[in-house]
Amino acid sequence: MGRSTLVLLAAVLATGGCQAERSRSQPLGRVDYSHAFQAGRSALLARNFSIASADAASGEIVSRPKQIDAKPDRLLGSSLARQIARMQIRTKDGLVYAYLRVDVQRQDVGAARMMQPVAVDTERPSLTPAEEAAAITAEQDQAWETTGRDHALERAILADLLRRLGKTAEQPGQAAPRPSE
């Protein structure tokens, strides 16, 4: 690898791959924060997400994983798939904003294990492969990888949130508010 490739790789790792952390944002305008928070929770429930946590103080709403039907993946083939939604309602300069991210995750224990690096540790006694990777529960033996986002669902949930707040997509003399990534 060349020096420039290493510098680029170090920069991506240092930022934590900032592209992966981005959410879709939607300005909600001058609305009551608590009403916007409840409307955001309702918009997620309307899309069959059950709520794992909802903290009005931080504005964060996190769903439980929702099983979905997904097309076979190029590398993983047919595997279970799920979505997890994370919404945050924030206030900035008197305006309320919604941030939403719907991650799509795939499950494949074998493929995930094959992609893990092989490490040799001579400091500890030898363990069998079963002892090294042994899980206590079936849930611990699951490997879920985020494979992308559901952008269409993000747009639909944010549009529903606007509707619940009595906002229209277009008001006379104004441009339509558009979700941004």
C-alpha positions, -999 to +999 in steps of 0.1 A: +000+000+000+012+035-008+016+063+017-014+082+004-036+051+007-026+046+043-032+083+051-067+080+035-074+048+054-063+064+087-085+094+081-116+073+075-109+052+106-103+083+127-137+098+117-154+065+123-167+065+087-188+096+093-210+088+063-223+057+082-235+078+111-256+103+091-293+105+095-321+119+073-332+152+088-365+171+085-372+206+098-406+205+116-408+243+122-420+261+153-440+233+169-443+222+205-414+199+213-434+174+233-461+172+206-434+166+180-418+139+202-451+121+206-459+124+169-425+109+161-432+080+184-466+075+167-452+077+132-428+048+141-456+028+157-477+033+126-450+016+105-451-015+129-420-006+148-422-015+185-404+010+208-374-002+228-367+031+244-382+067+242-365+094+262-382+128+260-353+145+277-328+135+250-354+133+222-342+098+213-366+071+202-351+037+194-371+008+180-368-029+186-356-049+156-384-056+132-382-087+110-386-080+073-386-099+040-355-091+021-341-102-013-311-125-011-278-107-006-250-111-032-225-123-006-246-137+022-274-153+000-307-159+018-306-148+054-328-133+080-332-095+078-344-068+101-348-031+105-340-008+134-352+027+135-335+055+154-352+089+156-341+120+175-362+152+180-341+183+186-346+220+191-323+245+175-328+283+174-365+279+183-371+254+155-378+217+160-360+191+138-364+154+134-335+131+125-342+095+114-322+065+104-336+031+095-308+005+093-313-028+075-294-056+091-287-092+078-280-123+098-254-148+089-233-164+115-210-184+092-202-156+068-195-132+097-172-156+114-153-164+082-146-126+077-131-122+112-093-120+114-073-150+126-053-142+157-027-164+174-024-159+212+004-178+228-002-163+262-033-183+271-039-220+271-053-235+239-091-235+235-111-255+210-130-236+184-162-245+202-149-231+234-137-199+218-170-190+200-194-207+225-225-187+232-245-190+264-278-182+247-291-185+211-293-147+208-256-144+216-248-167+187-264-144+162-243-121+141-262-091+126-244-069+101-258-035+090-259-038+052-276-005+044-305+019+050-341+020+039-342+055+025-378+052+011-391+042+045-372+071+062-389+095+038-423+079+044-420+081+082-409+118+081-437+127+057-461+110+082-446+129+110-452+162+092-488+151+085-493+143+122-481+178+131-506+194+107-478+205+084-484+202+046-457+194+021-463+227+004-477+259+017-486+289-006-456+310-014-432+285+002-410+257-012-418+223+000-398+212+030-376+183+019-359+157+040-321+159+037-295+132+042 
